[in-house]
Amino acid sequence: MKTATTLNEVTAINGVITDQQPVDFHALGLAGCIDRLAAPLRRQGTEVHWETPHHGIEISSGSASLLYHAAKEVLSNAFKYAHAHDITVRLAAVYHGIRLTVTDNGAGFDSQAAAADGNHGFGLRLMSIAVNEVGGEVSIASKPGNGTCVTVTLPLD
């Protein structure tokens, strides 16, 4: 699936969500930047719901960037593979950290088999490595026919 782009539009090229604009966490906040990534999903009719705290959470630009890229990977997978019609994105403070959770009601997959298979899931695997390198954790829960929930938790200390 190839989509034409304009310079200010978030699109999907071959199923990968791309944002032609520079990421500006100061102007849009982390939630606003991640929300931009959901544009291709909305255009295909997917409902995207947000659950975020009503107070600001101060996080480093490195943590914001890592969460943004994790969201980009998860939303790209939802766009390309899940065929979900409902996605919920949660961004919340947790004890000494911040957590991003993306849940969809799409096709799902056998997450245990995928973890053992060396031929698939490179994006999720690379995301997990990057998160683990900063002391964070990634949890992927999915079953065929039951959607997927990806949780990324980063320490703020």
Backbone torsions as a table, in degrees:
resi	resn	phi	psi	omega
1	MET	NA	113.4	179.9
2	LYS	-112.6	137.3	-176.9
3	THR	-126.0	136.6	176.1
4	ALA	-68.3	150.0	-177.4
5	THR	-121.8	152.3	165.4
6	THR	-117.9	165.0	-172.9
7	LEU	-65.7	-22.5	-178.2
8	ASN	-109.4	17.1	-173.1
9	GLU	-114.1	142.0	171.5
10	VAL	-90.5	128.7	-176.5
11	THR	-134.8	176.8	173.0
12	ALA	-121.2	126.3	177.4
13	ILE	-116.9	117.2	-175.0
14	ASN	52.9	36.3	176.4
15	GLY	86.3	-3.6	179.9
16	VAL	-101.4	125.2	-179.4
17	ILE	-73.8	129.9	179.6
18	THR	-129.2	145.1	178.8
19	ASP	-120.8	117.7	-177.4
20	GLN	-77.8	-15.4	179.4
21	GLN	-86.3	148.8	171.7
22	PRO	-64.5	144.0	179.4
23	VAL	-73.9	125.3	-178.8
24	ASP	-123.9	87.5	-178.4
25	PHE	-65.3	-29.7	-178.5
26	HIS	-70.2	-38.2	-178.6
27	ALA	-80.6	-43.8	-173.5
28	LEU	-102.3	-18.0	-171.8
29	GLY	76.3	163.7	179.8
30	LEU	-60.8	-45.8	-178.9
31	ALA	-60.9	-41.3	179.1
32	GLY	-64.3	-39.9	178.3
33	CYS	-66.1	-42.7	178.2
34	ILE	-66.5	-39.6	-179.6
35	ASP	-60.7	-35.3	176.4
36	ARG	-57.9	-34.9	-177.8
37	LEU	-66.5	-19.1	-177.8
38	ALA	-82.1	-3.6	-176.9
39	ALA	-54.9	-46.5	179.4
40	PRO	-63.4	-33.7	177.6
41	LEU	-66.5	-44.0	178.5
42	ARG	-62.2	-39.5	-179.6
43	ARG	-63.3	-28.7	177.9
44	GLN	-89.7	5.5	174.0
45	GLY	99.2	5.6	179.2
46	THR	-77.3	131.5	173.7
47	GLU	-80.7	129.9	178.0
48	VAL	-117.9	119.7	-178.3
49	HIS	-108.7	146.7	-179.7
50	TRP	-118.7	138.8	170.5
51	GLU	-130.4	106.8	179.9
52	THR	-134.2	156.6	177.5
53	PRO	-67.9	156.0	178.8
54	HIS	-87.5	-0.3	177.4
55	HIS	-115.5	151.5	-179.3
56	GLY	-73.3	143.2	175.0
57	ILE	-113.7	121.8	179.6
58	GLU	-84.7	118.8	177.3
59	ILE	-131.4	158.0	-179.1
60	SER	-69.9	159.7	178.1
61	SER	-65.9	-31.2	177.4
62	GLY	-64.7	-43.7	177.8
63	SER	-67.1	-41.3	177.9
64	ALA	-60.8	-43.8	-179.7
65	SER	-64.0	-42.0	179.5
66	LEU	-64.2	-43.5	177.9
67	LEU	-65.8	-37.8	177.4
68	TYR	-61.2	-47.5	-178.7
69	HIS	-68.6	-34.4	175.2
70	ALA	-63.8	-44.9	178.3
71	ALA	-61.8	-39.1	179.2
72	LYS	-61.5	-42.2	178.3
73	GLU	-64.9	-47.6	-176.8
74	VAL	-66.9	-43.0	179.2
75	LEU	-68.3	-34.9	174.9
76	SER	-62.4	-42.9	178.0
77	ASN	-63.8	-40.3	178.0
78	ALA	-63.2	-40.5	179.9
79	PHE	-66.3	-46.9	-171.4
80	LYS	-79.8	-37.1	-170.3
81	TYR	-117.3	-34.8	-166.4
82	ALA	-76.9	-32.5	-175.2
83	HIS	54.7	38.9	179.8
84	ALA	-75.9	150.8	172.5
85	HIS	-110.9	0.8	179.5
86	ASP	-148.7	126.0	178.4
87	ILE	-131.4	137.5	174.6
88	THR	-118.8	130.0	177.3
89	VAL	-112.7	125.3	177.9
90	ARG	-118.3	134.8	175.5
91	LEU	-131.1	116.6	-173.0
92	ALA	-147.3	151.9	172.4
93	ALA	-76.9	138.5	172.8
94	VAL	-128.3	170.8	-176.9
95	TYR	-50.6	112.2	179.0
96	HIS	57.3	32.5	-179.8
97	GLY	-167.3	-173.8	177.2
98	ILE	-134.7	143.3	-175.5
99	ARG	-128.4	133.0	173.0
100	LEU	-112.1	126.2	176.9
101	THR	-127.1	128.8	176.5
102	VAL	-122.8	120.0	-178.0
103	THR	-121.6	133.0	176.5
104	ASP	-128.2	161.5	178.8
105	ASN	-105.6	32.3	-175.7
106	GLY	-84.0	-158.7	-173.2
107	ALA	-63.6	-28.9	-177.7
108	GLY	67.5	177.8	178.2
109	PHE	-160.3	167.4	178.4
110	ASP	-81.7	96.7	-174.2
111	SER	-65.2	-31.0	178.9
112	GLN	-72.1	-40.7	177.8
113	ALA	-67.7	-38.3	179.7
114	ALA	-65.4	-37.2	178.9
115	ALA	-64.6	-33.7	-179.2
116	ALA	-82.0	-21.2	-177.5
117	ASP	-84.7	119.2	-178.8
118	GLY	-80.0	-1.2	-175.4
119	ASN	-101.3	-4.1	-177.2
120	HIS	-134.8	163.5	172.6
121	GLY	76.7	28.0	-179.6
122	PHE	-61.6	-40.2	-179.3
123	GLY	-62.7	-46.7	178.3
124	LEU	-65.6	-37.8	179.2
125	ARG	-65.2	-45.2	178.5
126	LEU	-65.0	-38.3	176.6
127	MET	-61.7	-44.4	179.8
128	SER	-62.3	-41.0	178.5
129	ILE	-62.1	-46.6	-179.5
130	ALA	-61.6	-42.5	-179.6
131	VAL	-67.3	-44.1	179.2
132	ASN	-63.1	-33.4	-179.7
133	GLU	-63.4	-25.4	178.5
134	VAL	-101.0	12.3	177.7
135	GLY	86.3	13.5	179.8
136	GLY	-93.0	-178.8	-179.0
137	GLU	-134.8	147.0	174.9
138	VAL	-124.4	134.2	175.8
139	SER	-125.8	130.7	178.6
140	ILE	-124.2	118.0	178.0
141	ALA	-119.4	121.4	-179.2
142	SER	-158.6	147.7	173.7
143	LYS	-141.5	144.6	178.5
144	PRO	-53.4	129.1	178.6
145	GLY	82.6	-3.3	-176.0
146	ASN	-122.0	18.7	176.8
147	GLY	75.6	-173.6	-175.6
148	THR	-140.2	144.0	173.3
149	CYS	-130.1	118.8	176.8
150	VAL	-113.3	127.5	179.4
151	THR	-121.4	127.6	176.9
152	VAL	-119.6	122.1	178.9
153	THR	-119.1	126.8	179.4
154	LEU	-117.1	140.7	174.8
155	PRO	-75.3	149.2	176.8
156	LEU	-105.1	-1.2	179.5
157	ASP	-84.4	NA	NA
